[in-house]
């Protein structure tokens, strides 16, 4: 918070993006930043897509069960309506929200709100996911976090889907996905293609 010359408080708005594959600690980092803001007596509100009910209908929960209360939304426009008088807005699993989220985050930042976004930067095919690429482009700060490849121990590149399903949005955990580095991912895809050809 910065005091202007006329005595009014001015907050510089900003957009922070935390992105990476599954199991890389994105939600953990979002929760950490939100809790620090809360500790600093800032007014915080965290949102998540209503479709994400893996651990809880209302809470944002990381894979290691760290949790923070949130408001589920069906559309990004709801965030603007619900975030009045808020200093810090957190958004988890942003890849599942609509492209309007980019404009919503810009509007919030121009209002002086700090916006912290966590989401998958790529889907299971390695294709940039939903509004995440555009959010990375407009962000003041982008943090790319990495899981560890379960095959070789290098830094993971993508979330490899273990189940046969071509739907882009498939909520899942370790039974459905594994983090792989670029090389191991390519190997896995080649093996799957060979299996498809022989069956």
N, C-alpha and C positions, 0 to 999 in steps of 0.2 A: 504494500500500500504506500503510495507516494502522496504527500501533501502538496497541493498546488498553491500558487501565490495568493489565491483568494480564500485559502483556508478550507476548501472542499477537498475531501479525500478522493484520490484518483487511483484506481486499480488498473495496472496494465494487463489487458487480456492476452492469452496465449493458447496455442494448441500444442499438446504433447501427444505423440503416438508411440505406443509400445507394441511392436509386432514381432512375428516369428511363427514357427511351427507349433503344433500341439506339444504339450509337456515341456515347454521352454521357460515357463514362469511368467507369462504375460499377465495373467490375472493376479498372481502373487505380487508383482510389481505395482499394478494398479491399486490393489488393496493397501500396500505399503505407503504409496503416495497419498492416498485418501485419508488414511489414519493419521499421517503426519499433519495434514491440513486441519483435520478435526482437532488434534492436540494443540494446534496453534490458534484454536478458537475461531476458525473460519467456518462459514456455513457451507456444508457440503451436501451433495445429492448424487447418488449413483444410479445409473439406468442400465437395463439389459433387455435384449429382445425377449418378448413374452414366450417365444417358442423354445427358449433354452430352459428346460425344467429338469436337467440331468440330476443335480444334487438337491435343488430346492426351487419352489415356485417363485419365491421372492428374493432370497439372498443371492449374492454373487459369491460363489464358492470356488476356491482353487482346487487343483487336483490333490493337494495335500491337506484338504479340508479347512483351510483358513477361510473365514467368511466375513462378509459385511452386508448389512441390510441394503436392499435396492428396490427400485420401482420398475416393474416390467412394463415395456411399451410395445405396441404393435407397429407404430410408425414413428419416424424421426420427428415429425412435427409436434408430437406430444411432448417431447423434451423441452421445446421452447416454451410451451404453456406451463409446464411444471417446474421450470428452473428460474422463475422470477425470484429476486432477492437471495440468490445463491452466489457464493464466492467461487466455489470449485465444483465443476460437474465432471463426474466420471462416467464413462460408457464402456461396458464390457461386451465382448463378442460382436464388435461393430460390423464385422463382415456379413452378419445376418440381417442387418438393417438396410433400408432403401438408400438410393443415391442422394436423396434429399438431405441426408445426414451431413454432407459436405457443406451445404449452405447453412444448415442449422449451427454447425460448429463455428463457421465464420461469423455468423450473427452474434453468437454468444461471446466470442473472443473480442469482437468490436464493442460489445457492451461492457468489457472489462472483466469477463469471466475467464478463469483458468480452466481449460477443457483437457481432460486426460482420457485418451482413448486406447483401449486394448483390443487386439483382434488378429486373426490369421491373415498374413499377407498373401498366402497362396492356398488354393484348394488342393485336394488329394492328387490332382493331375499336374500340379506345379503351375497352375494358371492364376494370375492375380485375381483376388477375391473381392467381389462387391465394391463398396465405396473405399476400401482400404488404400488402393494405389493413389486415388485422388486426395485422400486424407493425409497420406505421407507427403504429397506434393505441397499442400498448403500449410503443413505443420511448421511451427517454430523449432521444434525439436523432435527427432525420430530416434528411438532406441530399438535396435534389432537384438532380440534375445534368442538364444539357441538352446535347443535340447541336445542331448548326446545321442548319436546314432547307436541303435541297439545292436547292430551287427559288428561294427568295427571300433566304436568309441570316439570317432571324430565328431566335429560339430555337425549337428543335423541340419538339413537343408529344407526338407519337406515332410509332411505328414502322409505316410503311405497307408492306404486303405487295405485292410486285410480281408474284408468280406466282399463278395461279388455284389456290387450295387453301383449303378451309374448315376444315381441321384446326386446332385451337387451338394445339397444339404442333407447330411446324415449325421445326427448327433451321436457321439460315441466316446468310448474310452479306450483302454489298452486292449480290449478284446477286438475292437474294430480298427484301431490305428496304431502305427508305430512310427517313431521319428527315425528317418534315415538320412545319411549324407548323400550328396549328389551321385557318387559312384555306386553305393549300395542300392540306391533307389533305381538307377538305370539297370543294374543287374536284376533286381526284383521284377521290373517291368518286362525286361527281355525274357525272363523265365516264365512269366505269366502269359506272354504272347506265344511262346513255344508250346506251352500247355494247351492254349486255345486252338492252336493249329493241329495238334495231335488228337484232340477230342472231337 
